[in-house]
Structure formats: C-alpha cells, structure tokens
Amino acid sequence: MIRYFLGGEIVLAEQVQKTDPVARHAWSRLPGGTDLDLTREQFPEDQKFLECQIDEAIIDAVSGRQARLLLGRVRERLDDELQGEEDVAG
C-alpha cells in the first residue's frame, strides 16, 4: 500500500543469524531513499539483514492477488472517509 500511495520500491533482505540466512524480511524504500519499515520492531535491534535483488514480477506473482484485494479495501475505505468529510463540510 505504501508503494501504491507514496511510490518507491520494495526492499527484500535475508535475515541473518551469525553467517546463515534464516528468513526474509521486506520493507519500503521511498523515492527519496528513506526506508520505511513498519514491522522492524519484530526483530532485535542488532538484527543484521543482507539486501537481495528480486524481480518485480516475482513479488507480484507471490503477493499480487492479496495486494490487489487489500488495495481495493483501502481505497474503498478512503473513499468512504473522504465522502464523509464532504458531507460534513457541504
């Protein structure tokens, strides 16, 4: 959702313990280069990540359906909120 509304890219990284990758973590990098990670607190402060490259088509194939569903719900809710504000102002 962040990328849809603010632009930027999805960063994917391997969570590393000692020298072995154990899991993947993803976050948003905004167009100006600022990282926005809304789930970083689930990891210890000293957690190391190794960024890896992933083709955009793979991200869409894996999470595209879920992302489109969530985007539709968010847009609908925002439209409802904006309509409510117009009703109050009008």
Residue frames as qw, qx, qy, qz and C-alpha x, y, z in Angstrom:
[[0.000, 0.886, 0.464, 0.000, 0.00, 0.00, 0.00],
 [0.328, -0.751, 0.098, 0.564, 2.83, 2.37, 0.81],
 [0.361, -0.131, 0.591, 0.710, 4.36, 1.96, -2.63],
 [0.185, 0.610, 0.692, 0.338, 0.99, 2.49, -4.30],
 [0.114, -0.935, -0.333, 0.038, 0.28, 5.75, -2.47],
 [0.298, -0.881, 0.198, 0.309, 3.81, 7.14, -1.97],
 [0.632, 0.687, -0.358, 0.002, 5.89, 5.46, -4.67],
 [0.298, -0.662, 0.682, -0.094, 9.28, 3.89, -4.15],
 [0.632, 0.266, -0.712, -0.154, 10.27, 0.25, -4.11],
 [0.890, -0.418, 0.043, -0.177, 10.06, -2.87, -2.01],
 [0.146, 0.647, -0.729, 0.167, 13.35, -3.93, -0.44],
 [0.962, -0.176, -0.147, -0.147, 13.82, -7.61, 0.28],
 [0.083, 0.679, -0.678, 0.268, 16.56, -8.87, 2.56],
 [0.769, -0.092, -0.627, 0.088, 17.73, -12.08, 4.17],
 [0.558, -0.752, 0.210, -0.281, 17.59, -12.09, 7.96],
 [0.650, 0.401, -0.591, 0.259, 21.00, -13.35, 9.03],
 [0.723, -0.655, 0.183, -0.122, 21.97, -15.14, 12.23],
 [0.655, -0.416, 0.466, 0.425, 25.73, -15.49, 12.54],
 [0.015, -0.398, 0.572, 0.717, 26.51, -16.01, 8.84],
 [0.116, 0.234, 0.930, 0.258, 23.46, -18.02, 7.77],
 [0.368, -0.136, -0.204, -0.897, 20.30, -16.60, 6.22],
 [0.092, 0.162, 0.921, -0.341, 17.27, -17.79, 8.21],
 [0.246, 0.695, 0.650, -0.184, 14.32, -15.82, 6.86],
 [0.272, 0.381, 0.329, 0.820, 13.34, -12.95, 4.58],
 [0.073, -0.681, -0.436, 0.584, 12.11, -9.51, 5.53],
 [0.303, 0.497, 0.442, 0.683, 10.69, -6.79, 3.30],
 [0.114, -0.692, -0.338, 0.627, 10.10, -3.06, 3.73],
 [0.418, 0.841, 0.305, 0.157, 9.52, 0.06, 1.66],
 [0.453, -0.263, 0.118, 0.843, 12.14, 2.46, 0.32],
 [0.250, 0.847, 0.336, -0.327, 10.53, 5.78, -0.56],
 [0.628, 0.714, 0.118, 0.284, 11.50, 7.72, -3.72],
 [0.004, -0.927, 0.297, -0.227, 13.91, 9.98, -1.74],
 [0.536, 0.372, -0.705, 0.277, 15.77, 6.93, -0.41],
 [0.375, -0.382, 0.551, -0.640, 14.24, 6.86, 3.08],
 [0.344, -0.072, -0.935, -0.051, 13.50, 3.36, 4.36],
 [0.564, -0.256, 0.181, -0.764, 10.08, 2.88, 5.91],
 [0.424, 0.023, -0.905, 0.026, 9.81, -0.41, 7.80],
 [0.561, -0.428, 0.018, -0.709, 6.54, -0.73, 9.71],
 [0.942, -0.259, -0.154, -0.147, 7.41, -4.17, 11.09],
 [0.452, 0.568, -0.558, 0.401, 11.06, -3.70, 12.09],
 [0.394, -0.545, 0.483, -0.560, 10.25, -3.93, 15.80],
 [0.969, -0.099, -0.009, -0.225, 9.64, -7.67, 15.47],
 [0.831, 0.281, -0.299, 0.376, 13.42, -8.14, 15.22],
 [0.623, -0.576, -0.128, 0.513, 16.16, -7.47, 17.78],
 [0.078, 0.955, -0.078, -0.274, 17.81, -4.05, 17.37],
 [0.231, -0.634, 0.647, 0.355, 21.11, -5.65, 16.37],
 [0.789, 0.303, 0.535, 0.000, 19.49, -7.92, 13.74],
 [0.123, -0.453, 0.554, 0.688, 21.52, -7.96, 10.50],
 [0.712, 0.547, 0.383, -0.215, 19.92, -8.05, 7.06],
 [0.328, -0.250, 0.610, 0.677, 21.53, -8.66, 3.69],
 [0.536, 0.552, 0.058, -0.636, 19.62, -6.98, 0.87],
 [0.451, 0.018, 0.812, 0.370, 18.98, -9.17, -2.12],
 [0.295, 0.242, -0.358, -0.852, 17.62, -8.41, -5.56],
 [0.386, 0.308, 0.862, -0.112, 14.28, -9.84, -6.55],
 [0.032, 0.198, 0.598, 0.776, 12.45, -9.38, -9.81],
 [0.363, 0.050, 0.210, -0.907, 9.30, -7.26, -9.52],
 [0.663, 0.010, -0.523, -0.536, 7.34, -9.92, -11.39],
 [0.481, -0.068, -0.839, 0.244, 8.12, -12.42, -8.63],
 [0.056, 0.104, 0.532, -0.838, 6.83, -10.05, -5.95],
 [0.531, 0.096, -0.116, -0.834, 3.63, -9.51, -7.94],
 [0.636, 0.018, -0.720, -0.278, 3.19, -13.23, -8.56],
 [0.368, -0.098, -0.815, 0.437, 3.61, -14.09, -4.88],
 [0.058, -0.420, -0.582, 0.694, 1.62, -11.29, -3.31],
 [0.065, -0.078, -0.393, -0.914, -0.20, -9.65, -6.21],
 [0.381, -0.479, -0.697, -0.373, -3.65, -11.09, -5.56],
 [0.461, -0.578, -0.529, 0.416, -3.51, -10.29, -1.85],
 [0.246, -0.249, -0.015, 0.937, -2.11, -6.83, -2.55],
 [0.151, -0.253, -0.500, -0.815, -4.87, -6.04, -5.07],
 [0.448, -0.579, -0.674, -0.098, -7.51, -7.19, -2.59],
 [0.433, -0.528, -0.358, 0.637, -6.04, -5.07, 0.21],
 [0.146, -0.057, 0.205, 0.966, -5.62, -2.07, -2.11],
 [0.253, -0.446, -0.616, -0.598, -9.27, -2.30, -3.11],
 [0.488, -0.639, -0.575, 0.154, -10.34, -2.35, 0.53],
 [0.388, -0.391, -0.151, 0.821, -8.08, 0.58, 1.46],
 [0.029, 0.122, 0.370, 0.921, -9.26, 2.67, -1.49],
 [0.350, -0.566, -0.653, -0.363, -12.89, 1.92, -0.64],
 [0.490, -0.617, -0.456, 0.413, -12.34, 2.95, 2.97],
 [0.292, -0.241, 0.045, 0.925, -10.52, 6.14, 1.96],
 [0.107, -0.332, -0.531, -0.772, -13.31, 6.99, -0.48],
 [0.435, -0.651, -0.618, -0.067, -15.85, 6.50, 2.33],
 [0.460, -0.516, -0.273, 0.669, -13.81, 8.71, 4.67],
 [0.163, -0.041, 0.250, 0.954, -13.45, 11.45, 2.04],
 [0.239, -0.490, -0.622, -0.563, -17.18, 11.28, 1.27],
 [0.475, -0.650, -0.544, 0.237, -17.95, 11.63, 4.98],
 [0.355, -0.364, -0.071, 0.858, -15.75, 14.74, 5.19],
 [0.009, -0.190, -0.453, -0.871, -17.51, 16.25, 2.16],
 [0.352, -0.604, -0.671, -0.246, -20.91, 15.57, 3.75],
 [0.451, -0.620, -0.385, 0.513, -19.86, 17.37, 6.95],
 [0.267, -0.265, 0.141, 0.916, -18.33, 20.32, 5.07],
 [0.023, -0.225, -0.611, -0.759, -21.14, 20.60, 2.50]]
